[in-house]
C-alpha cells in the first residue's frame, strides 16, 4: 500500500486536485518540522545557519509554500548579505 509520503507529486497519472492535496499535505508536515525548530536554543539555530526570527517567519507561511525551502532560501540570502557587508568593511 502506498502512503501519501511515497506519492510522487509530479506524476501525470494523478489529477491536478490530487497533486495539490498531496503538495499541501507535504507542506503541512514540513511546516510542523520547521515549527519544532522554535524549541531549539539560539546556539543550535546558529549552528544550523538560521535565526529564531527566520524560523518563526517560516512557521507562519501559508501551506501553499514549503516552509523548509523558504527558510533555507531566506537564511542563505541573509548569510550572503552578511558576507558581502563583512568583505566590504575590509
TORVOFI-988013 format. One record per atom (N, C-alpha, C, O, CB): residue number from 1; residue in one letter; x, y, z. Coordinates in Angstrom, 2 decimals, padded with zeros to 5 digits, always signed. Glycine has a CB too. Example, Ala and Ser with C-alpha at 12.3 -4.5 7.8 and 13.67 -1.06 7.14 Angstrom:
BEGIN
{rec 1; a; {+013.19; -005.69; +007.80}}
{rec 1; a; {+012.30; -004.50; +007.80}}
{rec 1; a; {+013.20; -003.30; +007.80}}
{rec 1; a; {+014.24; -003.32; +008.46}}
{rec 1; a; {+011.31; -004.47; +009.05}}
{rec 2; s; {+012.85; -002.25; +007.08}}
{rec 2; s; {+013.67; -001.06; +007.14}}
{rec 2; s; {+012.90; +000.03; +007.87}}
{rec 2; s; {+013.41; +001.14; +008.04}}
{rec 2; s; {+014.08; -000.60; +005.72}}
***
This chain:
BEGIN
{rec 1; x; {+000.83; -001.17; +000.00}}
{rec 1; x; {+000.00; +000.00; +000.00}}
{rec 1; x; {+000.89; +001.25; +000.00}}
{rec 1; x; {+001.86; +001.32; +000.75}}
{rec 1; x; {-000.95; -000.01; +001.21}}
{rec 2; x; {+000.57; +002.19; -000.82}}
{rec 2; x; {+001.34; +003.43; -000.93}}
{rec 2; x; {+000.78; +004.47; +000.03}}
{rec 2; x; {-000.43; +004.69; +000.10}}
{rec 2; x; {+001.31; +003.96; -002.38}}
{rec 3; x; {+001.69; +005.11; +000.78}}
{rec 3; x; {+001.26; +006.18; +001.68}}
{rec 3; x; {+001.42; +007.52; +000.96}}
{rec 3; x; {+002.05; +007.59; -000.09}}
{rec 3; x; {+002.08; +006.15; +003.00}}
{rec 4; x; {+000.86; +008.56; +001.54}}
{rec 4; x; {+000.98; +009.89; +000.95}}
{rec 4; x; {+002.43; +010.34; +000.88}}
{rec 4; x; {+002.80; +011.10; -000.02}}
{rec 4; x; {+000.16; +010.90; +001.75}}
{rec 5; x; {+003.26; +009.88; +001.81}}
{rec 5; x; {+004.67; +010.26; +001.79}}
{rec 5; x; {+005.41; +009.69; +000.59}}
{rec 5; x; {+006.43; +010.24; +000.18}}
{rec 5; x; {+005.35; +009.81; +003.07}}
{rec 6; x; {+004.92; +008.60; +000.04}}
{rec 6; x; {+005.60; +007.94; -001.07}}
{rec 6; x; {+005.09; +008.37; -002.44}}
{rec 6; x; {+005.69; +008.01; -003.45}}
{rec 6; x; {+005.46; +006.46; -000.92}}
{rec 7; x; {+004.02; +009.11; -002.48}}
{rec 7; x; {+003.42; +009.50; -003.76}}
{rec 7; x; {+004.27; +010.57; -004.42}}
{rec 7; x; {+004.69; +011.53; -003.76}}
{rec 7; x; {+001.97; +010.01; -003.55}}
{rec 8; x; {+004.52; +010.43; -005.68}}
{rec 8; x; {+005.29; +011.41; -006.44}}
{rec 8; x; {+004.35; +012.52; -006.89}}
{rec 8; x; {+003.32; +012.26; -007.52}}
{rec 8; x; {+006.00; +010.75; -007.65}}
{rec 9; x; {+004.72; +013.75; -006.56}}
{rec 9; x; {+003.85; +014.88; -006.83}}
{rec 9; x; {+003.72; +015.21; -008.31}}
{rec 9; x; {+002.68; +015.71; -008.73}}
{rec 9; x; {+004.35; +016.08; -006.11}}
{rec 10; x; {+004.72; +014.93; -009.10}}
{rec 10; x; {+004.73; +015.37; -010.49}}
{rec 10; x; {+004.24; +014.30; -011.46}}
{rec 10; x; {+004.35; +014.45; -012.68}}
{rec 10; x; {+006.12; +015.80; -010.87}}
{rec 11; x; {+003.71; +013.26; -010.92}}
{rec 11; x; {+003.22; +012.20; -011.78}}
{rec 11; x; {+001.96; +012.66; -012.51}}
{rec 11; x; {+001.01; +013.14; -011.89}}
{rec 11; x; {+002.93; +010.93; -010.97}}
{rec 12; x; {+001.97; +012.49; -013.81}}
{rec 12; x; {+000.79; +012.88; -014.60}}
{rec 12; x; {-000.33; +011.85; -014.48}}
{rec 12; x; {-001.40; +012.01; -015.07}}
{rec 12; x; {+001.18; +013.07; -016.07}}
{rec 13; x; {-000.08; +010.80; -013.72}}
{rec 13; x; {-001.11; +009.79; -013.51}}
{rec 13; x; {-002.23; +010.28; -012.59}}
{rec 13; x; {-003.31; +009.70; -012.55}}
{rec 13; x; {-000.49; +008.52; -012.93}}
{rec 14; x; {-001.97; +011.35; -011.85}}
{rec 14; x; {-002.92; +011.86; -010.88}}
{rec 14; x; {-003.55; +013.15; -011.38}}
{rec 14; x; {-002.88; +013.96; -012.02}}
{rec 14; x; {-002.24; +012.08; -009.52}}
{rec 15; x; {-004.83; +013.37; -011.10}}
{rec 15; x; {-005.45; +014.65; -011.47}}
{rec 15; x; {-004.84; +015.80; -010.65}}
{rec 15; x; {-004.24; +015.59; -009.59}}
{rec 15; x; {-006.99; +014.59; -011.23}}
{rec 16; x; {-004.99; +016.99; -011.16}}
{rec 16; x; {-004.39; +018.17; -010.52}}
{rec 16; x; {-004.84; +018.33; -009.07}}
{rec 16; x; {-004.02; +018.68; -008.22}}
{rec 16; x; {-004.75; +019.43; -011.31}}
{rec 17; x; {-006.09; +018.09; -008.78}}
{rec 17; x; {-006.56; +018.29; -007.40}}
{rec 17; x; {-005.89; +017.34; -006.42}}
{rec 17; x; {-005.67; +017.70; -005.26}}
{rec 17; x; {-008.07; +018.12; -007.33}}
{rec 18; x; {-005.55; +016.14; -006.88}}
{rec 18; x; {-004.85; +015.20; -006.00}}
{rec 18; x; {-003.41; +015.66; -005.79}}
{rec 18; x; {-002.90; +015.60; -004.67}}
{rec 18; x; {-004.87; +013.76; -006.59}}
{rec 19; x; {-002.74; +016.11; -006.85}}
{rec 19; x; {-001.37; +016.62; -006.72}}
{rec 19; x; {-001.34; +017.82; -005.77}}
{rec 19; x; {-000.41; +017.96; -004.98}}
{rec 19; x; {-000.79; +017.01; -008.10}}
{rec 20; x; {-002.35; +018.68; -005.86}}
{rec 20; x; {-002.42; +019.85; -004.98}}
{rec 20; x; {-002.62; +019.41; -003.53}}
{rec 20; x; {-001.97; +019.93; -002.63}}
{rec 20; x; {-003.57; +020.79; -005.41}}
{rec 21; x; {-003.52; +018.46; -003.31}}
{rec 21; x; {-003.76; +017.97; -001.95}}
{rec 21; x; {-002.50; +017.33; -001.37}}
{rec 21; x; {-002.20; +017.53; -000.19}}
{rec 21; x; {-004.91; +016.95; -001.95}}
{rec 22; x; {-001.77; +016.58; -002.17}}
{rec 22; x; {-000.54; +015.94; -001.70}}
{rec 22; x; {+000.51; +017.00; -001.38}}
{rec 22; x; {+001.21; +016.90; -000.37}}
{rec 22; x; {+000.00; +014.94; -002.77}}
{rec 23; x; {+000.63; +018.01; -002.25}}
{rec 23; x; {+001.60; +019.09; -002.01}}
{rec 23; x; {+001.27; +019.82; -000.71}}
{rec 23; x; {+002.17; +020.12; +000.07}}
{rec 23; x; {+001.62; +020.09; -003.19}}
{rec 24; x; {-000.01; +020.10; -000.48}}
{rec 24; x; {-000.41; +020.77; +000.77}}
{rec 24; x; {-000.11; +019.90; +001.98}}
{rec 24; x; {+000.30; +020.40; +003.03}}
{rec 24; x; {-001.89; +021.13; +000.72}}
{rec 25; x; {-000.32; +018.60; +001.86}}
{rec 25; x; {-000.02; +017.68; +002.95}}
{rec 25; x; {+001.48; +017.69; +003.25}}
{rec 25; x; {+001.88; +017.78; +004.41}}
{rec 25; x; {-000.48; +016.25; +002.59}}
{rec 26; x; {+002.30; +017.60; +002.21}}
{rec 26; x; {+003.75; +017.63; +002.41}}
{rec 26; x; {+004.18; +018.96; +003.03}}
{rec 26; x; {+005.02; +018.98; +003.93}}
{rec 26; x; {+004.49; +017.41; +001.07}}
{rec 27; x; {+003.62; +020.06; +002.56}}
{rec 27; x; {+003.97; +021.37; +003.11}}
{rec 27; x; {+003.53; +021.50; +004.57}}
{rec 27; x; {+004.22; +022.14; +005.36}}
{rec 27; x; {+003.34; +022.48; +002.28}}
{rec 28; x; {+002.41; +020.91; +004.91}}
{rec 28; x; {+001.94; +020.92; +006.30}}
{rec 28; x; {+002.91; +020.16; +007.20}}
{rec 28; x; {+003.26; +020.63; +008.28}}
{rec 28; x; {+000.52; +020.30; +006.40}}
{rec 29; x; {+003.35; +018.98; +006.74}}
{rec 29; x; {+004.31; +018.20; +007.53}}
{rec 29; x; {+005.64; +018.95; +007.66}}
{rec 29; x; {+006.25; +018.95; +008.73}}
{rec 29; x; {+004.54; +016.83; +006.88}}
{rec 30; x; {+006.07; +019.57; +006.58}}
{rec 30; x; {+007.32; +020.32; +006.60}}
{rec 30; x; {+007.22; +021.50; +007.56}}
{rec 30; x; {+008.15; +021.77; +008.32}}
{rec 30; x; {+007.67; +020.82; +005.20}}
{rec 31; x; {+006.09; +022.20; +007.53}}
{rec 31; x; {+005.90; +023.34; +008.44}}
{rec 31; x; {+005.94; +022.89; +009.88}}
{rec 31; x; {+006.47; +023.59; +010.74}}
{rec 31; x; {+004.58; +024.06; +008.14}}
{rec 32; x; {+005.38; +021.73; +010.18}}
{rec 32; x; {+005.44; +021.20; +011.55}}
{rec 32; x; {+006.88; +020.92; +011.96}}
{rec 32; x; {+007.25; +021.16; +013.11}}
{rec 32; x; {+004.59; +019.92; +011.67}}
{rec 33; x; {+007.69; +020.44; +011.04}}
{rec 33; x; {+009.10; +020.21; +011.33}}
{rec 33; x; {+009.83; +021.53; +011.57}}
{rec 33; x; {+010.68; +021.61; +012.45}}
{rec 33; x; {+009.77; +019.43; +010.19}}
{rec 34; x; {+009.50; +022.54; +010.80}}
{rec 34; x; {+010.10; +023.86; +011.00}}
{rec 34; x; {+009.67; +024.43; +012.34}}
{rec 34; x; {+010.48; +025.03; +013.05}}
{rec 34; x; {+009.71; +024.82; +009.85}}
{rec 35; x; {+008.42; +024.25; +012.69}}
{rec 35; x; {+007.93; +024.75; +014.00}}
{rec 35; x; {+008.68; +024.09; +015.15}}
{rec 35; x; {+008.89; +024.72; +016.19}}
{rec 35; x; {+006.42; +024.47; +014.14}}
{rec 36; x; {+009.09; +022.86; +014.97}}
{rec 36; x; {+009.85; +022.18; +016.02}}
{rec 36; x; {+011.19; +022.88; +016.29}}
{rec 36; x; {+011.72; +022.79; +017.39}}
{rec 36; x; {+010.10; +020.71; +015.63}}
{rec 37; x; {+011.72; +023.58; +015.29}}
{rec 37; x; {+012.97; +024.31; +015.48}}
{rec 37; x; {+012.82; +025.46; +016.47}}
{rec 37; x; {+013.81; +025.93; +017.02}}
{rec 37; x; {+013.46; +024.85; +014.14}}
{rec 38; x; {+011.60; +025.92; +016.69}}
{rec 38; x; {+011.37; +027.01; +017.64}}
{rec 38; x; {+011.78; +026.62; +019.06}}
{rec 38; x; {+012.03; +027.50; +019.89}}
{rec 38; x; {+009.90; +027.41; +017.63}}
{rec 39; x; {+011.87; +025.33; +019.35}}
{rec 39; x; {+012.25; +024.88; +020.68}}
{rec 39; x; {+013.77; +024.81; +020.86}}
{rec 39; x; {+014.25; +024.64; +021.98}}
{rec 39; x; {+011.64; +023.51; +020.96}}
{rec 40; x; {+014.52; +024.96; +019.79}}
{rec 40; x; {+015.98; +024.89; +019.86}}
{rec 40; x; {+016.53; +026.19; +020.44}}
{rec 40; x; {+015.95; +027.25; +020.26}}
{rec 40; x; {+016.59; +024.62; +018.47}}
{rec 41; x; {+017.67; +026.09; +021.15}}
{rec 41; x; {+018.27; +027.32; +021.67}}
{rec 41; x; {+019.02; +028.05; +020.56}}
{rec 41; x; {+019.28; +027.49; +019.49}}
{rec 41; x; {+019.21; +027.00; +022.85}}
{rec 42; x; {+019.38; +029.29; +020.84}}
{rec 42; x; {+019.99; +030.17; +019.82}}
{rec 42; x; {+021.28; +029.59; +019.27}}
{rec 42; x; {+021.57; +029.74; +018.08}}
{rec 42; x; {+020.25; +031.55; +020.40}}
{rec 43; x; {+022.06; +028.94; +020.12}}
{rec 43; x; {+023.34; +028.36; +019.67}}
{rec 43; x; {+023.11; +027.26; +018.65}}
{rec 43; x; {+023.81; +027.18; +017.64}}
{rec 43; x; {+024.13; +027.81; +020.86}}
{rec 44; x; {+022.12; +026.41; +018.90}}
{rec 44; x; {+021.82; +025.33; +017.96}}
{rec 44; x; {+021.33; +025.89; +016.63}}
{rec 44; x; {+021.72; +025.41; +015.56}}
{rec 44; x; {+020.77; +024.37; +018.57}}
{rec 45; x; {+020.46; +026.90; +016.70}}
{rec 45; x; {+019.97; +027.51; +015.47}}
{rec 45; x; {+021.12; +028.15; +014.70}}
{rec 45; x; {+021.18; +028.06; +013.48}}
{rec 45; x; {+018.89; +028.56; +015.78}}
{rec 46; x; {+022.04; +028.81; +015.43}}
{rec 46; x; {+023.19; +029.43; +014.78}}
{rec 46; x; {+024.06; +028.38; +014.10}}
{rec 46; x; {+024.58; +028.61; +013.01}}
{rec 46; x; {+024.02; +030.23; +015.80}}
{rec 47; x; {+024.22; +027.22; +014.73}}
{rec 47; x; {+024.98; +026.12; +014.12}}
{rec 47; x; {+024.33; +025.66; +012.81}}
{rec 47; x; {+025.02; +025.23; +011.89}}
{rec 47; x; {+025.08; +024.94; +015.09}}
{rec 48; x; {+023.00; +025.77; +012.74}}
{rec 48; x; {+022.28; +025.39; +011.52}}
{rec 48; x; {+022.25; +026.51; +010.50}}
{rec 48; x; {+021.87; +026.30; +009.35}}
{rec 48; x; {+020.86; +024.99; +011.86}}
{rec 49; x; {+022.67; +027.72; +010.92}}
{rec 49; x; {+022.71; +028.84; +010.00}}
{rec 49; x; {+021.41; +029.61; +009.87}}
{rec 49; x; {+021.20; +030.32; +008.90}}
{rec 49; x; {+023.11; +028.36; +008.67}}
{rec 50; x; {+020.53; +029.46; +010.87}}
{rec 50; x; {+019.25; +030.18; +010.85}}
{rec 50; x; {+019.10; +030.96; +012.15}}
{rec 50; x; {+019.74; +030.65; +013.16}}
{rec 50; x; {+018.06; +029.21; +010.65}}
{rec 51; x; {+018.24; +031.96; +012.12}}
{rec 51; x; {+017.93; +032.72; +013.33}}
{rec 51; x; {+016.52; +032.36; +013.80}}
{rec 51; x; {+015.72; +031.81; +013.05}}
{rec 51; x; {+018.05; +034.25; +013.07}}
{rec 52; x; {+016.25; +032.68; +015.04}}
{rec 52; x; {+014.91; +032.40; +015.59}}
{rec 52; x; {+013.85; +033.17; +014.81}}
{rec 52; x; {+012.76; +032.65; +014.56}}
{rec 52; x; {+014.85; +032.77; +017.08}}
{rec 53; x; {+014.15; +034.42; +014.44}}
{rec 53; x; {+013.19; +035.21; +013.66}}
{rec 53; x; {+012.88; +034.54; +012.32}}
{rec 53; x; {+011.73; +034.55; +011.89}}
{rec 53; x; {+013.74; +036.62; +013.42}}
{rec 54; x; {+013.89; +033.98; +011.68}}
{rec 54; x; {+013.67; +033.29; +010.40}}
{rec 54; x; {+012.80; +032.06; +010.58}}
{rec 54; x; {+011.93; +031.78; +009.76}}
{rec 54; x; {+015.01; +032.91; +009.76}}
{rec 55; x; {+013.04; +031.32; +011.66}}
{rec 55; x; {+012.24; +030.13; +011.93}}
{rec 55; x; {+010.79; +030.51; +012.20}}
{rec 55; x; {+009.87; +029.88; +011.68}}
{rec 55; x; {+012.81; +029.35; +013.14}}
{rec 56; x; {+010.59; +031.55; +013.00}}
{rec 56; x; {+009.22; +031.99; +013.30}}
{rec 56; x; {+008.53; +032.50; +012.04}}
{rec 56; x; {+007.33; +032.26; +011.84}}
{rec 56; x; {+009.23; +033.09; +014.39}}
{rec 57; x; {+009.27; +033.20; +011.18}}
{rec 57; x; {+008.72; +033.68; +009.91}}
{rec 57; x; {+008.28; +032.50; +009.05}}
{rec 57; x; {+007.17; +032.49; +008.51}}
{rec 57; x; {+009.76; +034.54; +009.16}}
{rec 58; x; {+009.15; +031.50; +008.91}}
{rec 58; x; {+008.84; +030.34; +008.06}}
{rec 58; x; {+007.66; +029.54; +008.60}}
{rec 58; x; {+006.87; +029.01; +007.82}}
{rec 58; x; {+010.07; +029.43; +007.94}}
{rec 59; x; {+007.53; +029.46; +009.91}}
{rec 59; x; {+006.44; +028.69; +010.52}}
{rec 59; x; {+005.08; +029.35; +010.27}}
{rec 59; x; {+004.04; +028.69; +010.39}}
{rec 59; x; {+006.67; +028.54; +012.01}}
{rec 60; x; {+005.07; +030.62; +009.93}}
{rec 60; x; {+003.81; +031.33; +009.68}}
{rec 60; x; {+003.45; +031.41; +008.20}}
{rec 60; x; {+002.43; +032.01; +007.85}}
{rec 60; x; {+003.89; +032.74; +010.25}}
{rec 61; x; {+004.25; +030.83; +007.34}}
{rec 61; x; {+003.96; +030.88; +005.90}}
{rec 61; x; {+002.71; +030.07; +005.57}}
{rec 61; x; {+002.37; +029.14; +006.29}}
{rec 61; x; {+005.17; +030.36; +005.09}}
{rec 62; x; {+002.03; +030.42; +004.49}}
{rec 62; x; {+000.85; +029.64; +004.10}}
{rec 62; x; {+001.26; +028.25; +003.62}}
{rec 62; x; {+002.41; +028.03; +003.23}}
{rec 62; x; {+000.06; +030.37; +003.00}}
{rec 63; x; {+000.32; +027.33; +003.64}}
{rec 63; x; {+000.60; +025.96; +003.22}}
{rec 63; x; {+000.94; +025.84; +001.74}}
{rec 63; x; {+001.45; +024.80; +001.30}}
{rec 63; x; {-000.58; +025.08; +003.54}}
{rec 64; x; {+000.66; +026.86; +000.98}}
{rec 64; x; {+001.00; +026.81; -000.45}}
{rec 64; x; {+002.50; +026.89; -000.66}}
{rec 64; x; {+002.98; +026.62; -001.76}}
{rec 64; x; {+000.30; +027.95; -001.20}}
{rec 65; x; {+003.25; +027.26; +000.39}}
{rec 65; x; {+004.71; +027.36; +000.30}}
{rec 65; x; {+005.36; +026.30; +001.17}}
{rec 65; x; {+004.84; +025.95; +002.23}}
{rec 65; x; {+005.19; +028.77; +000.70}}
{rec 66; x; {+006.50; +025.80; +000.74}}
{rec 66; x; {+007.28; +024.84; +001.52}}
{rec 66; x; {+008.12; +025.62; +002.52}}
{rec 66; x; {+009.07; +026.31; +002.13}}
{rec 66; x; {+008.17; +023.94; +000.60}}
{rec 67; x; {+007.79; +025.53; +003.79}}
{rec 67; x; {+008.45; +026.32; +004.83}}
{rec 67; x; {+009.94; +026.03; +004.93}}
{rec 67; x; {+010.73; +026.94; +005.16}}
{rec 67; x; {+007.79; +026.06; +006.18}}
{rec 68; x; {+010.35; +024.78; +004.76}}
{rec 68; x; {+011.77; +024.44; +004.84}}
{rec 68; x; {+012.55; +025.06; +003.70}}
{rec 68; x; {+013.64; +025.59; +003.91}}
{rec 68; x; {+011.95; +022.91; +004.84}}
{rec 69; x; {+012.00; +025.01; +002.50}}
{rec 69; x; {+012.69; +025.60; +001.36}}
{rec 69; x; {+012.79; +027.11; +001.53}}
{rec 69; x; {+013.85; +027.70; +001.28}}
{rec 69; x; {+011.97; +025.26; +000.05}}
{rec 70; x; {+011.71; +027.74; +001.96}}
{rec 70; x; {+011.71; +029.19; +002.14}}
{rec 70; x; {+012.67; +029.60; +003.26}}
{rec 70; x; {+013.35; +030.62; +003.14}}
{rec 70; x; {+010.29; +029.68; +002.46}}
{rec 71; x; {+012.72; +028.83; +004.33}}
{rec 71; x; {+013.66; +029.11; +005.42}}
{rec 71; x; {+015.09; +029.00; +004.93}}
{rec 71; x; {+015.92; +029.86; +005.23}}
{rec 71; x; {+013.43; +028.15; +006.60}}
{rec 72; x; {+015.38; +027.96; +004.19}}
{rec 72; x; {+016.73; +027.76; +003.65}}
{rec 72; x; {+017.11; +028.93; +002.73}}
{rec 72; x; {+018.22; +029.44; +002.80}}
{rec 72; x; {+016.82; +026.42; +002.88}}
{rec 73; x; {+016.18; +029.33; +001.87}}
{rec 73; x; {+016.44; +030.43; +000.94}}
{rec 73; x; {+016.67; +031.75; +001.68}}
{rec 73; x; {+017.61; +032.48; +001.38}}
{rec 73; x; {+015.27; +030.57; -000.04}}
{rec 74; x; {+015.82; +032.03; +002.66}}
{rec 74; x; {+015.95; +033.30; +003.40}}
{rec 74; x; {+017.24; +033.34; +004.21}}
{rec 74; x; {+017.92; +034.36; +004.23}}
{rec 74; x; {+014.74; +033.50; +004.34}}
{rec 75; x; {+017.58; +032.25; +004.87}}
{rec 75; x; {+018.80; +032.25; +005.69}}
{rec 75; x; {+020.05; +032.33; +004.80}}
{rec 75; x; {+021.02; +032.99; +005.16}}
{rec 75; x; {+018.86; +030.98; +006.57}}
{rec 76; x; {+020.01; +031.69; +003.66}}
{rec 76; x; {+021.16; +031.76; +002.74}}
{rec 76; x; {+021.32; +033.18; +002.20}}
{rec 76; x; {+022.44; +033.67; +002.10}}
{rec 76; x; {+020.99; +030.76; +001.58}}
{rec 77; x; {+020.23; +033.82; +001.86}}
{rec 77; x; {+020.29; +035.20; +001.37}}
{rec 77; x; {+020.86; +036.12; +002.45}}
{rec 77; x; {+021.69; +036.98; +002.15}}
{rec 77; x; {+018.88; +035.69; +000.95}}
{rec 78; x; {+020.44; +035.93; +003.70}}
{rec 78; x; {+020.96; +036.74; +004.80}}
{rec 78; x; {+022.45; +036.50; +005.00}}
{rec 78; x; {+023.21; +037.45; +005.16}}
{rec 78; x; {+020.21; +036.43; +006.10}}
{rec 79; x; {+022.86; +035.24; +004.98}}
{rec 79; x; {+024.29; +034.94; +005.18}}
{rec 79; x; {+025.14; +035.52; +004.07}}
{rec 79; x; {+026.23; +036.04; +004.33}}
{rec 79; x; {+024.51; +033.43; +005.27}}
{rec 80; x; {+024.67; +035.44; +002.82}}
{rec 80; x; {+025.42; +036.02; +001.71}}
{rec 80; x; {+025.52; +037.54; +001.85}}
{rec 80; x; {+026.56; +038.12; +001.56}}
{rec 80; x; {+024.76; +035.66; +000.37}}
{rec 81; x; {+024.44; +038.18; +002.29}}
{rec 81; x; {+024.46; +039.63; +002.51}}
{rec 81; x; {+025.43; +039.98; +003.64}}
{rec 81; x; {+026.18; +040.95; +003.54}}
{rec 81; x; {+023.03; +040.16; +002.83}}
{rec 82; x; {+025.41; +039.18; +004.71}}
{rec 82; x; {+026.34; +039.41; +005.83}}
{rec 82; x; {+027.79; +039.27; +005.37}}
{rec 82; x; {+028.65; +040.05; +005.78}}
{rec 82; x; {+026.05; +038.43; +006.99}}
{rec 83; x; {+028.05; +038.29; +004.52}}
{rec 83; x; {+029.41; +038.10; +004.00}}
{rec 83; x; {+029.82; +039.28; +003.13}}
{rec 83; x; {+030.96; +039.74; +003.20}}
{rec 83; x; {+029.51; +036.80; +003.20}}
{rec 84; x; {+028.91; +039.77; +002.30}}
{rec 84; x; {+029.21; +040.90; +001.43}}
{rec 84; x; {+029.50; +042.15; +002.25}}
{rec 84; x; {+030.42; +042.90; +001.93}}
{rec 84; x; {+028.05; +041.16; +000.46}}
{rec 85; x; {+028.74; +042.37; +003.31}}
{rec 85; x; {+028.97; +043.53; +004.17}}
{rec 85; x; {+030.31; +043.39; +004.88}}
{rec 85; x; {+031.07; +044.34; +004.99}}
{rec 85; x; {+027.82; +043.69; +005.21}}
{rec 86; x; {+030.58; +042.17; +005.35}}
{rec 86; x; {+031.85; +041.92; +006.04}}
{rec 86; x; {+033.05; +042.13; +005.15}}
{rec 86; x; {+034.05; +042.69; +005.58}}
{rec 86; x; {+031.89; +040.52; +006.60}}
{rec 87; x; {+032.97; +041.68; +003.91}}
{rec 87; x; {+034.10; +041.83; +002.99}}
{rec 87; x; {+034.24; +043.27; +002.51}}
{rec 87; x; {+035.34; +043.70; +002.16}}
{rec 87; x; {+033.95; +040.90; +001.79}}
{rec 88; x; {+033.13; +044.04; +002.50}}
{rec 88; x; {+033.19; +045.44; +002.08}}
{rec 88; x; {+033.86; +046.30; +003.17}}
{rec 88; x; {+034.43; +047.35; +002.87}}
{rec 88; x; {+031.77; +045.97; +001.78}}
{rec 89; x; {+033.79; +045.85; +004.39}}
{rec 89; x; {+034.41; +046.61; +005.51}}
{rec 89; x; {+035.91; +046.42; +005.56}}
{rec 89; x; {+036.60; +047.20; +006.21}}
{rec 89; x; {+033.80; +046.18; +006.86}}
{rec 90; x; {+036.42; +045.42; +004.91}}
{rec 90; x; {+037.86; +045.14; +004.97}}
{rec 90; x; {+038.66; +046.04; +004.10}}
{rec 90; x; {+039.88; +045.92; +004.05}}
{rec 90; x; {+038.15; +043.74; +004.60}}
***
